[in-house]
Amino acid sequence: MNDILNRLEATIAARRAAGDAGASHTAALLAKGRRACAQKFGEEAVEAVIAAAAGDREELVKESADTLYHLLVMLAALDLPLSEVLAELERREGVSGLAEKAARGG
Ligand SMILES: N=c1c2ncn([C@@H]3O[C@H](COP(=O)(O)OP(=O)(O)OP(=O)(O)O)[C@@H](O)[C@H]3O)c2ncn1[C@@H]1O[C@H](COP(=O)(O)O)[C@@H](O)[C@H]1O
């Protein structure tokens, strides 16, 4: 799974560098700034929630893909590499559920 996410992250970076908002959805979204990217991620996540609540597996696959793509665009808008998110997941792997909860203060 990391392969496609890493490739997509590289594509997003390339589209941003090219900066052709007329030809690229990614470049157009990034040009609108981090708030617009965050809002779009939120919209796509809500659409995934709606599909899940309706029990629509086919729609959930599509909305989940939209959500992952827009998560990567949002991270790019903040110059936050995906590797930092994956490292956080890996760090949590080494912590039990209860210890993790305590570490997060809850
Ligand atoms: N994975 C995606 C991807 N998922 C969703 N989307 C786009 O995200 C948009 C979200 O759907 P919406 O119905 O909300 O879009 P919309 O109606 O255009 O809404 P607005 O963006 O105008 O608000 C659609 O235009 C989708 O095409 C994506 N656009 C691009 N990618 C990947 O990014 C790569 C680069 O794309 P470009 O930047 O367009 O070259 C592509 O090769 C893909 O791999």
The ligand as a Gaussian input file, in Angstrom:
#p B3LYP/6-31G(d) Opt

LIG

0 1
 N       -6.183000      10.318000      -7.132000
 C       -6.558000      11.374000      -7.662000
 C       -7.858000      11.915000      -7.442000
 N       -8.891000      11.484000      -6.683000
 C       -9.859000      12.397000      -6.848000
 N       -9.468000      13.379000      -7.692000
 C      -10.216000      14.530000      -8.165000
 O      -10.734000      15.203000      -7.060000
 C      -11.938000      15.824000      -7.426000
 C      -12.927000      15.522000      -6.322000
 O      -14.158000      15.237000      -6.771000
 P      -15.263000      16.345000      -6.765000
 O      -16.467000      15.699000      -7.376000
 O      -15.395000      16.932000      -5.417000
 O      -14.547000      17.375000      -7.759000
 P      -15.094000      18.638000      -8.381000
 O      -16.544000      18.484000      -8.715000
 O      -14.139000      18.983000      -9.485000
 O      -15.005000      19.642000      -7.185000
 P      -14.040000      20.832000      -6.985000
 O      -12.631000      20.252000      -6.896000
 O      -14.214000      21.740000      -8.169000
 O      -14.481000      21.405000      -5.682000
 C      -12.325000      15.303000      -8.807000
 O      -12.034000      16.306000      -9.756000
 C      -11.411000      14.117000      -8.984000
 O      -10.999000      13.894000     -10.311000
 C       -8.220000      13.106000      -8.068000
 N       -7.366000      13.791000      -8.886000
 C       -6.145000      13.276000      -9.081000
 N       -5.702000      12.093000      -8.512000
 C       -4.344000      11.590000      -8.743000
 O       -3.483000      12.675000      -8.945000
 C       -2.796000      12.512000     -10.172000
 C       -2.552000      13.856000     -10.786000
 O       -3.773000      14.432000     -11.155000
 P       -3.797000      15.904000     -11.811000
 O       -3.271000      16.824000     -10.798000
 O       -5.243000      16.184000     -12.159000
 O       -2.920000      15.820000     -13.031000
 C       -3.702000      11.599000     -11.025000
 O       -2.945000      10.908000     -11.968000
 C       -4.245000      10.667000      -9.971000
 O       -3.292000       9.648000      -9.697000

